[in-house]
């Protein structure tokens, strides 16, 4: 018995947003951009060193982007942290 993943497209939402601009494709696109930038910035170094730096930066980026704490991504946690820091708090006495 094989499992088949069925993608349901919601008519009221934009198709590009549902199929192309998903979290996974955005993370992969950012990782590719990081690797291209590293190759242009480190043009004086050897090709092996460029690959090492690219592998380390992209690996750390993907690790941080996919890391979840209590089923929440780090982006959501940092967003809530910043909102908590800058919001006015009501203190009860």
Rosetta blueprint (number, residue, H / E / L):
1 X L
2 X L
3 X L
4 X L
5 X L
6 X L
7 X L
8 X L
9 X L
10 X L
11 X L
12 X L
13 X L
14 X L
15 X H
16 X H
17 X H
18 X H
19 X H
20 X L
21 X L
22 X L
23 X H
24 X H
25 X H
26 X H
27 X H
28 X H
29 X H
30 X H
31 X H
32 X H
33 X H
34 X H
35 X H
36 X H
37 X H
38 X H
39 X H
40 X H
41 X H
42 X L
43 X L
44 X L
45 X L
46 X L
47 X H
48 X H
49 X H
50 X H
51 X H
52 X H
53 X H
54 X H
55 X H
56 X H
57 X H
58 X H
59 X H
60 X H
61 X H
62 X H
63 X H
64 X H
65 X H
66 X H
67 X L
68 X E
69 X E
70 X L
71 X L
72 X E
73 X E
74 X H
75 X H
76 X H
77 X H
78 X H
79 X H
80 X H
81 X H
82 X H
83 X H
84 X H
85 X H
86 X H
87 X L
88 X L
89 X L
90 X L
91 X L
92 X L
93 X L
